[in-house]
Amino acid sequence: MLKSITESPLFPIVNPKSIAFFGASNNISAMGTTQLNSLMDLGFEGAIYPVHPKEETVQGLRAYRSVYDLPEVPDLAILVLPTRIVSQTLSDCGKRGIKHAIVVSGGFKEAGKKGKALEKELIEIADTYGIRFIGPNCLGVTNSHHKLNTTFLRYEGPAGFIGMASQSGSFVTQMFDYLARRGLGFSTAFSVGNEANVDIVDCMKYLGACPHTKVIALYIEGIRNGRAFIKAAREISQQKPIVAFYVGGSEEGKKAGLSHTGAMAGPDKLYDGVFSQSGIVRAESIAELFDFCQVLACLPKPAGRRVVIQTHSGGPGASAADSCGRLGLELPSLSPETEEKLAPFIPHTGSIQNPIDLTFAKNPMDYFSNIPDILLDEKNADALMIYFLMPTAMVQQSLEQMGVAAERIEKKSVALIERLCESVSGLLKAHGKPLVGFTFRSLSDHFIKGLLRRNVPVFASPEQAAKALRALVTYKELSEKISSEAESI
């Protein structure tokens, strides 16, 4: 890993103080204009210099005829230009002294023989002037903590903790809304495109040193330098989890990757071995990629595979148990000490077998405090999975039945739900064991949003929750394996 993030050649690209923007205009439908507006919308605090051969102003900013007319040498150049003029523009940037660039334009290696020649020319220009660039055929970067977004969709959601490197051009930008709905966001995300100059290994190294990044997500269509990839990933994954989604394992995925970014894919089983050897947790879908990132960033490693399930409904509890069993997770019996502690809180219709099925709680508040507190304290448990059902309407109805004045019910219900969320979050911090929830209600439900906001992972099904727990176990086992191998050398 890098000793300091400023050692990375990518640091000026994702933390620029000034940007020269080529390809934006006053035509709002132009791709360059869309990307410039995304940059401005997030509130980038540095200087932005649109370069346009005719316009005096572009989107309200003073425009400049050429890179030689700029009042200073910018930290970064962004090129969203027709393929035929990209090489000359990058050369002009180099002559002006610009050392970092993002080449959004396509039509290079991914487009065939002629495109390959053009990409080779780009590489030679960069080498001549000492330029490090991302792309071509990409959307660049997002650094939410620096208010930087060069993509074509506006950044949504919080400044997050998921660092990402994607070989798909627009994948990063399309995930903004998806993550925001779950209370998640990117720290820094790279769309690397054809990787002509900067590759996915460079991005991993940067994210490994990034203080805002708790977990690294990779979208992979093909690894070009396997040895460098494994070496970097093994080192980084010992300090920070890495999750990868590989799409080139099938014949259809291989063809798509080749036409998409010119990536050369390999057999699926080969990548299984690469990820395992690298300490990387593999996701089988985009949804899993971010499910796994969430738990790996928010939860501690489990001591083992033993899971206790808490529910007040037999169906969800049985489904959770089945999901855990299919994934090799164990459901231990509770110790006599735990059964004794639980006895005052479990009605005679409930079950103290694992899953612990309350059917209903004598005091509903115990479901979010005393009961999970006892279960997390169980010596035979490495993790707790809870079924959550706390509709706001149900809370308000209970308050109404308790005689709370109608005008105070909404405020009181909000306060009560927030208190329950704090209780669950506090248990996670107090016990140092993984706790995941699942629900069949919307993740936008007030109670669920409150948990997600406090970094308590909640999933839309028991299957998702079980897979997320299994990812935690996988990461623990891979880390221990790599650590053991290092000690034996």
Buried (B, 14 or more C-beta within 10 A) or exposed (E): EBEEBEEBBBBBBBBBBBBBBBBBBBEEEBBBBBBBBBBBEBEBEBBBBBBBEEBEEBBEBEBBEEBEEBEEBBBBBBBBBEBEBBBEBBBBBBEBEBBBBBBBBBBBBBBEEEBBEBBEBBEEBBEEBEBBBBBBBBBBBBBBBBBBBBBBBBBBBBBBBBBBBBBBBBBBBBBBEBBBBBBBBBBBBBBBBBBBBBBBBBBBBBBBBBEBBBBBBBBBBBBBEBEBBBEBBBBBBBEBBBBBBBBBBEEEBBEBBBEBBBBEBBEEEBBEEBBBBBBBBBBEEBBBBBBBBBBBBBBBBBBBBBBBBBBBBEEBBBBBBEBBEEBEBEBBEBBEEBBEBBEEBBEEEBBBEBBBBBBEBEEBEBBBBBBBBBBBBBEBBBBBBBBBBBBBEEBBEBBEEEEBEEEEBEEBBBEBBBEBBBBBBEBBEEBEBBBBBBBEBEBEBBBBBBBBEBBBBBBBBBBBBBBBBBBBBBBBBBBEEBEEEEEEE
